[in-house]
């Protein structure tokens, strides 16, 4: 519902819960007919603040505003707001201020419409953007059709002078204020982590809910500048929101593979047991990159959060929510956004390749070739490595190109005083970029891991004694920052090696010149028979920023799972076969007896 003001209309004061009732699809007809009460100017009250909608922002959708207000309430862990009864309960001064502000309408500025938030406590006024919501039915959804034609068109264009299609500085300007405590889907704040001495890390988190669960979903950016880290972090948050659940109105099917009209990639293609192929499930559309064919894949490998009955995300609607059981708890692995479709696909593919290679090396207990740090040419990487040494951490790099021929680097930061470990990885046809990605992860995550160890030592020690207690994403990294976990990585860190690898020798000739060229190189370096599937996930907010969002799936690659009981890698033949191939090619002896698998340390 668009917020269009009516000339000379007096200010309407309305509590947030009444707006919720009026805009709810489940509301009785006689209630929905009262939406004329939502014509601006509006003052929407909730708890200790009120939102002023003056009607001057032509692109403002009240449904998107409502969703932002509701999500922000969840961030603050609050229930429904209080009823407004004018000056009696302390809103009188806010109402008078709002009426004065109507004389000073907001001017259009930036990518998003804006509203003013008025504090009841001190009458402070804050201006916040209202980003379009993927959960609103206002029609801003990015169509999930025609992806093959758009991909073909984008891949056919020449690369520009800049590697990234959209500069981070430009994104930083457009995205400013998106994280705020009043109307935001990405969280209440973007926090500069001043305790990290290596990178200018900015992080935040948002709360996501389903019918019976609540998740805190973190995001973060780590570069050498806070403004760029802020932009990268918020883009990661938007990427994770887009990859959580299908948007309202997305094309979906429910049934078994035999019921579907398009070529199907069944659950077993993604490391699940073959019995899962016979279970009726949700399916979503994807595009096969090799020939542009429209295919379908299980919803639960394309989107990683459970169904949201309240948002109509259950098969057959909310009333049938109980009939569906999630096939697998996937992750945001393979989700990426970029200034072009090609850029998003490249980085989604690289993430899937990176995790596949890391897990093959880890669960195969491979003594990977170590990279000589003196062969690093990138100045930023060398400076970051020097800072880590000053802080008492030795960072080692390993060539983990095990699953495909796309260069992949694993970084391990080890405390010289305690032996605590922090892991990271990166993949890219330009090995310098792969190493830089792995290094930036460990250079930012070690402080977080150290704090979590200080606060949860007992919990982590219980995980060391019983791996079944490793249940969520954070547990994996936490486990290995405990000094007693260091022997579990001995196969990698303590193996004897005759020489170190030159980083430059790992790069693919011609890599690094442009996104589209690098994507073509990566497709050539994949094993024959591996299909690259792309799921369109561009959210309305990403589109408003000029970005594209996708989920890249490569059936057959080893997917990363979090929680010791969820490890598909341990039952996939590829994990063992690629590890054996690596040992044969590098003339490594097979350990006897083979080490018992332990949870991976990937953060």
N, C-alpha and C positions, 0 to 999 in steps of 0.2 A: 504494500500500500504506500503510494507516494505521499509525502508530506507537502501539500500545496496550501499556502495560506489563503484565507478569505479576507478581502478588504474590510477594514474597520471592525473586525471580529474581536470581541474582548478575550483576554487571556483565560484559557481553560486550565484549571488546576485539577489533576487527576492522579491517584496513586498508581504505582507501577502494576500492582496486582489486578487493577481494573483494566489496564491496557492489555495485560496478558489474557484476561477473559474475553475482551472484545476481539482480539486478533486470533484466538485459538480456533483451529479448524473444528475442534470437538464441541465448540460452544453451541448452545441452542440457537435456532434461527432468529428468535426475537432478540437475543443478545447481540448477535453479529449485525443486526439491522441498526444498532446504535453507534456504528462506527463514525457517524457524523460528529460525534463528540471528539474525535481524534483529528479534527481539522485545526491546523496551527492558527494562532500561536498557542502552544501547549507548555505547561510546566508539569513534568512527570516527577512525582516525589517518591523517594525510596530511602528508608532508614534515615541517614543524616545528611543527605544531599538531594538535589533536584536537578533535572535536566531541562533546559529551556530550548524548545524547538520553535524558532521564530518564523519558519516558513520561507526564508529567503534562499535556502540551499535547495535548488530545484531537483538535485539528484538524490536527496535523502529519502530512504525507504524506512517507514516506521517498523516494518517487520525486521529489517536488519538492525535497526536501533534497539529494538526489544531484545533480539538475540544477544547483542553485545552487552546490554545491561544485565541480562540473566547470567551470562557467562562470568561477568565481573562479580556478581553476587556470589557465585560459586567459588571464585578465587578467594573471596573474603570469608568463605565458609559461613555464610549467613542465610537465614531463612527469609520468608516473605517480608516485605516492608510493612511499616505501620500505616494505618489509615490517616488521610489528611483531613483535618477539620478546621482549616484556616488558622487564625492567629491563636486559637486556644492552645494548640500543642506546639507553638513556637515557630510556625511556618510564616507568620505574618510578615516579618521583615524580609524573608526570602521572596515572598510574592511581590512586595513593593519594589524590591530591587529588580526582579524580573520584568515588571512593568516599565521601569525606567530603561532597562537594557533593550526593550523593544524599539526604543527611539534610536538605538545605535545598531542597526542590523549588521550581521556578519557579512563580510565580503568574500567572494569565492577565492579560494587559495589552495593550491596543492591538488593531489589526485583524488582526495576523498571529501565528501561533505562533512561539515563540522557542526557541533552543538556546544553550548555553554553549560558547564556544571557549576552549580551554586552550592556552597557549603552552608548548612544550617548553623553550624557552630560559630563560624567567624565571617560568614558572607564572602569568603574568598571565591573568585571566579576563575575557572580553568576552561580553556577551549580544547576539546578533544575531537579527533577524527572519528567518523563512523564508517568502518570498512564494510563492504558487502559480504553477506554471510552465505556460505554454501548450504546452510540449512533453511534458508528462506526461499519461498516459492515465488519471488518477485520477478523471475524471468531472466536473471543475470547469469544463469548457469552456462558454462562453456559446453557446447554440444559435444557428445562423444561419438559423432559420426564424421566421416570425411578425414579421419586422421591420416590414412595412408596417402591421400593426395597432398595434404599439407606437409607431411614428412618428405615426400618425393620432391615437392617444390623447394623446401628448405634445404635439403641435401644437394639439390642441383645448383644452388647459389654459390658464388665464390666467397672465400673467406675474406673478411675485412682486415684493415690494418691492426685492429686491436683483437686480442685473443677472446676476450669476453664481449658479448654483444651489447651489454649494458654496463656502464661503469658503476663501481661500488659507491663512488662519491655521489653520483646521481640518485642511486637507490636510497642512500642515507638521507638525502633531503626529502624524498617522497615518503619515506617510511617513518619519519620522526613523529613521535607521539602515539604510535600504534599500540604500544604497550602502556596501559594506564589503568588505574584502579577503578574506573567508572564504567567504561564502555569498550571492552576489548576481549577478543577471543584468544590472544596470545599471552595474556598474563597481566599482572598488575604493574610490573616494573621491569626495566632492563638495568641490571646491576653491573656496575664496573667492579671487577674483582681486583682490589688494590693489593691483595696479599701475594699475588702471582708476580714474580720479579722477571719473568721471561717473556710473556706476551701481554698485550693489552686486551685481556679477556672480558667479554660482556656476556652475561647469561641471564636467563629467566626461566619461567615455567608457567604452564597453564594447567587447569584442572579439566579433565574429561570424565564424563559420567555415562553410565548405561543404567539399565533397569535395576541392577543389583551390585554394581561395582563403581569404584572411583579410582582414577589414575592421576598421578602427577606426572606431567609430560615435560621434561626439561628441554631447553634449547640453548645454544651458545655459539659465539663466534670468537675466534682467537687469531688476531693478526697483530701487526706492530702498531696499529692506530685504533683508538677507541671508536671513532666514528665508523670505520670500516667493520670493526668487530660487531658493533651494534647492528649494522645493516645485514651482515652475514648471519648473525644470530636470529634476527627477526625473520629473515628469509627461511632459515631452517625451521623455525616455529611454524611458519605458514606451510612449509613443505610437509611437516608432520601432521598438521591438521588436515591437509588435502589428502594425505595417504591413510587417514584413520578409517573413514567410512565413505561409501559412495554418496555423492551429493543428492539433494532432493531432485527427483525426476530422472535420475540416471537409468539407462536401459539395463534391466536385469532379468534373469530367468531363474526359475526354481524347478528342480527335478534331477533326474540322473542324466548321465552323458547321452544315453540313448534317446532322450526326449528332445534334444536340442537340434535346431535347424542349421547350425554352423559347425565347422571343424572344431573339435574339442581337445583341450589338453587336460587330461583327468588329474585328480589329486596325486596319483602314484607318480606322475611325471615330475612332481616337486618333492619327492622323498617320503611321501606318505605311504602307508601300507595299501596293498591292492584292494583290500576290503573296502577302503574308503571310496573307491570308484563306483560302488553299488549303492551308496547312501545318497538319497536325495539332498541336494545342497543348492546354495545360491551361486549363480554364475554371472560374470560381467564380461563386457566386450574388450577385446584387445586387437592389436594389429601386428601381424608378422612382418618383420622388417625386410626379410629376403625377397618377398614377392608382393607385399602389400595386402595380403589376404586378411579378411576379417575372421577372427577366431574368438572362442570363448574360453575363459579360465575360471577356476573356482574363486569366488568372491574372497575367501579367507586367505588366499595367497596374494591377492591384489591389494587388499585393505587389511589393516592389522588389528583394529579394535572390534569387539563383538558387536552384534546387531544392536541398534538403538530403537527399541519399540516405540518410545515416545516420539521419535523423529520419523516414524514410518519406515524404518529400515529393516523390519522383520518381514519374512515371506508371507504374502497375503495380508499384510497390514498388522498393526499393533495387537489385534485380537488373536493372532496366531503366533505371537512371539514365543510361546512356550514350546512350539513344535520343532524349533531349530536348535541345533547344537553346533557350535563352532568346530570346524575340522582341525584347525591348528592355530596356535597363538603365534602368528608371524610378527615381523618387525618392520621398521621403515627401511630395511635393506633394499636398495634398488630405487628408492624414491629420490628424485632430484628435481631441481628447478634451474632454469637458465633463461638468458635473454633471447634465446631462439629454441625451437624444438630440437635442433641438432645438438645444441649445447646440453640441454636437459637429458637427452638420450645418452650422450657420451658419458656424462657423469653418473647417471644411473647404472649404465653398463659397467663402468669402472668400479663402482662400489660392489656390484654383484661379483665381479671377477676377484676383487681384493679379498672378500670374505671367503670365497671358495678356496683361494690359494692359501690363506691363513689357516683355515680349518684342516686342509689336507696336510700341511706341514705340522700342525699341532697334534692332531689325532694320529698321524703317521709317525710321530716322534722323530722327525727328520732333523739331522744335523746340517742345517742349511748353510750354504756358503756365506761367509761374512764379507761385508763390504769395507774397503779401506776408507776411513773417514777423510784421509788426506786427499782423496780423489774427488771430493765434493767441490764443485766449481761455483755453485750459487752462493752469492755473498750473504744473502739473508740467512740461509741455512747455516753457513759457517759461523755467523755471529750468534745465532741462537744456540748452536752447539757449544760455543765458548761460554755463553751465559750459564748453560746447564752445568758445565764443568766448575765454574766459580761457585755454584750452589751445592757442590758436592755430589753431583750425579754424573755417572758415566753412561753415555748413550751409545749403543751399538746397533748396527744395521745389518740385516740379513736379506739375501736375495731369495725371496719366497715365491719365485715364479715357478709354481708347481702344477697348477691346474690348466693354464693356457699359456700361450707364448707372449701375453701382454706383461711387460715388466711390473713386478710387484715387490715392494720393500716392506719388511717388518722392522719396526724400531722398538728397542727395549731400553728403558731408562732404569738404571740400578743405583740405589743409594750406596755410596762408598762407606757409609757408617753403619747402616742397618741391614743392607741387602734387600730392601724393599724393591719391588719390581712394578713397572708401569709399561704397558704395551700399546702400540699403535701400528697402523698399516696404511699403505697407499698404493694405488695402481695407476699407471699412466704409460703410454708408449714412450714418453720422455722420462727417463729414470730420475732425472733431477727433480721433476715435479712429483713423482711418486714418493721419493725420499722426503721432500719438503712437507708433503701431506702427513706422512707418518711421524715426522719429527714434531710438527706443530701440535699433534694430538698429545704426545707424551709431555711436551713442554708446558701444556696447559692443564693436563689432568692430574699431574703428580701431586699438586697441592690439594685438590679435591680428595684424592685417595688418602692422603696423609691425615686430613681432617676426619674423614670417615673412619679411619683406623683408630684415631684417638677417641672418638665417640662410641665406637662399636666393637672394641677389641674382643669382648666376650662373645658376641654374636659371630664374629669372623672365626674365632678359634673353634666354635662349635661346628662351623662349616668345614674347617680343616679336618675335624674328627669324623664328619659325616657329610659326604658330598650331596646327599639328598636334600640338605638344607640350603643348597645353592638354588634359589627359586626365581629370582628376578634379575634384570639386566645389571643392576649395580653390584650384585653379589659377585659376579665374575671378576671384575676388576678389584673389588675389595679383598677377595681371597688372596690375590697375589701381592698385595701391598704388605701383607703380614710377613715378616722376615722368615717365619717357619715354612712358608710356601716356596721359598727359593729352590730347594732340592727338586721340586716338581718340574722345574724348567731346566734341570741340569743337562738333559739331552741336547738342548739347544745352546746353552751358555757355556758348558764345560767341555764340549767335544773338541778333540785336537784337529787342527786344520793346518795344512802345509803352507797355505798362502791366503792372501786376501784378494777379493775381486775389485776391479776398477769399475767405479760407478758408471763412467761414460760408456764402457763396453756393453752395458745392459740396454742402453737406449736403442730404439728402432730407428734406422736411418730415415730422415725426413720428418721425424716427429717434432711436435711443438710449434709448427708454423701456423696452424689454424685449427679451429674446432672441427670443421667438417672434414678436413684432411685427416685429423687424428681419429675421428669416428670411423672413416673408411679403413684406416690402418688397423684399428681394433677389430673390425668385422673380418678382415683378412686373417688376423692372427688367432681367431677363435677356431677351435677344432671343427672339422667338417661334421655336419649332423647336429650341431648345436643351433637351435633357433633362438633368435632374439625377439621377444614379444614386448610390445609397448602398450601400457594402459594409460589413457588420457586422464590426468588428475588435476588439470589446471583449475584452480579455484577462482571465484569472481575477484577476490582480492589480488591474487597473483596476476590475473589478466589486467586489472586496473593499473598495476605497476609495470606492465609491459613484459611480464615474465610468463614462462610456460612450465607446467608441472607434469611429470610422468612417473610411472612406476615401470621399471625395466625388469622383466622376468626372463631367465634363461633356463628352461627346463633341462635338468641334468646336472647343472652346477650344484655344489653343496651349499645349502642355505644355512645362514647362521640362526641359531635359536638360543634363547636365554632361559635358564632353568635346567638343572642336570637331567630331569626326567623328560625333557622335551627334545633331546639331541637327535635330530634326523641324521646328522652326519655319521653317527656311529653305526647305523644300519644301511647306509647307502654304499653299494659296491664301489662307486667312484672314489670314495675316500681311500679305501685300501688299494685299489688298482693304480691310482695316480701316485700314491706313496711308493708302491713297489716299482713303478716305472722310474720314479726319481732316483731311487736307490740303485737300480740297474744302470741308469745312465751315468750316475756319479760314482759307480763302483763302491757303494757303501754296503757294509755288511748288515744283514738284518739282525736286530737285537735278539738275543736269546737268553732268557725268555723275553718275549715282547713286553714292554712296560704296560702296566694297566692304565687305561685311559683316565685322565683327570679332566675336570671342567676347563674349557678354554678360558683364557684371561682377557678376552677382547672386551673393551669398555662399551 
